[in-house]
């Protein structure tokens, strides 16, 4: 399917049934203040069927307890193994490097997750000027894990050129096209950065 045909078909009510369609940013359950069509996996699968989405990369919207949210996603993947890819949620201010690596390893090795989702549960997104690869930085273990495993990271907040360039083994997805236009164009020069143009609905 060419880009022009894709854009044209998106303006109709016809499903995209002649190509593989993957939703790379999908949440199960919901976060306070965030509207979702469905909060359970059955409803999400039903909605995906209507519009012709073949596979769903699912993460928990936001949960202070990493394991709790990831277990819910693992259950969705267990029930719908041909439709769901698990994305491991990491609260990188919880527990330090040992806890982060243990949870990432559990999700990838035991449950077959293939991606990582990061969001700052304290409410402030990542400042664009900070070097997240500092030795003492709370996000460093997750970045290193993604680089080692060739995993994708769905980033809520700003992503710097320096981070992506220094972690070529990881793929970075800028959630909701966050960041300045100039910064996004600069990131586009790298082969391991992608832009998620999905909207977000906050009530």
N, C-alpha and C positions, 0 to 999 in steps of 0.2 A: 504494500500500500504506500503510495507516495504521500508526501506531507500535505499537498493540496487536497488530495482525496480524503485524508484523515480529517483535516479541518472542516471540509464540506460535510462529511458524515457526522461529525460531532454536533452539527446544527440541526440534525434530524432526530427522530425518535427511533431510528434503527440501531440495533445493537452492533457492536464491532465484532462480528462473528467470523471474519475471514483472516484473522491474525491473532497472535498471542498477545493478550493484554494483561499487564501486571500492574496492580495498584501498589506502589512502593511506599505509601504512607497511609496506613490504616490503623485505627484504634479500636480496641474492644473495651467495653464498659465506658464510663465517662468521667470527666473531671468536673468539679464544681465550676459552673459558669460557662461550660463548653457544650454547645448543642451537638447532638449526634443523631443520625437517622435511626440507628438501632444501637442498643448497648450490648446485645447478646450475639454470639457467633451465628446462630441460625438466621437472625434477621439480616446480618451483614452478608452472609452467603446468598440469601434470597435477593437482596438488592444488587449484588454483583451479577447474579444470573440475569436480571432484567436488562442491565446495560452491557452485558457481554464481557465482564472482567473474569479472566481465567484463574489468576492467582493473586493472593493477598499477602502483602508483607505486613504483619500485624505486630503492634507493640501496645503495651498498656499506656493510656494517655499520660498519667503521672501518678506515681504512688510513692510515698515516703519510704516504704519498705520494698526494696528491690525484689526480694525473693517472692513476695506475695503476688506482685504484678506479673512477674515472669512465669510463675506457676500457672496463672490463668491463661497466658498465651500458650504455654506448653500444652495445656489441656485442649485448647482450640486446635492446635496442630495435630494432636493425637486423634482427635475426632474427625478432622478433615485433612488428612495428610497429603492429598492430591491438590488441595486448594490453598493451604496456608503455609507460609514461610514465617518462622519465628524471628522476631527482632528483640534482642535483649535490652531491656531498660537498665540504665546505670545511673544511680544517684551518686555522683562522684564525690560528694561530701560525706558519704556514709562509710565509715570504717577504714578508710585508707587503702593502700595498695593491696594488701593481702586479701581484704574482703572483696575488692573490685575484681581481682584476678580469679578468685575462687568462684564468684558468681558468673563471670564471663565464661570460664572453663566449664562450669556446670551446664550452662545454657547451650554452649556449642557442642560439647562432647557427649552429654547425656541426652539432650533434647534435639540436637541437630539444628539449632538456630544458625542463621547465616548473616545476620546484621546486628547493629548496635544503635541504640537511640540514646542521646544525651540531652539532658535538660537540667538546668539549675533549679532545684526544688526550693531554694531560698527566695526565688522570685526575681533575681537579676540575671540577665543573660550575659554571655561572655563578652567582655570588653574587647574591642577590635585591636587595641594596641598592646595587649598583654602577650608575652611569650609563654604559651601553654606548655612548652617543653622544658621549662625550668625544672631542675631536679626535684624541688619541693612542691611542684604544682600538683593539685589533686586530680587533674585530668590525665596526667602523663601515663599512668599504667594502662588506661583504656586506649589511648592513642597507640602505645607500643603493642598492645594485644592485637588491635586491628591491623597494624602494619605487619605483624608476624603471621597472622592468619589470612591476610588478604581479604579482610572483611570490609563491608561498607558501614559508614557511620552517618546516621541521619542527625544533622546538627541543628538544634534550635538555638538560634543566635548567630552571631558573626563568626565567620571562618576566615582566617588570614591566609594569605599566599604562602607565608613562611611555614605554617603548620602543614599545609598540603604538600608543599615541595619537600619537606623533610621527612614525610611519611609516605613515600611513593607506593608502598605495598598496600596501603589502605585506599578506599574510595570514599570521598566525602560528598554528601548530598546536603545542599543548603535548603532546609525546610522552609516552605512558604516564601521562597525567593528573598530571604532576609539578607540585609546588607545594602550598602550603597551601590548604585548602578556602576560607578567606576570600579569599585572593589570586585563586583561580580564579573565584569568584563576581564579584569586582570586574572581572576581565578580561572576563567574560561580558557586561559592559555595553557593550563595544566591538563594532562590527560586523565587525572584521577579526581576531577571535581565535576559535579553535576548540579543542576538547579531544579528543585522541586517547585512547581508553580501552583500547587494546590492552595486554595483559600483556607481561611480559618474563620469560624463563626463564633463570636463571643457574645453572650447575652448581657 
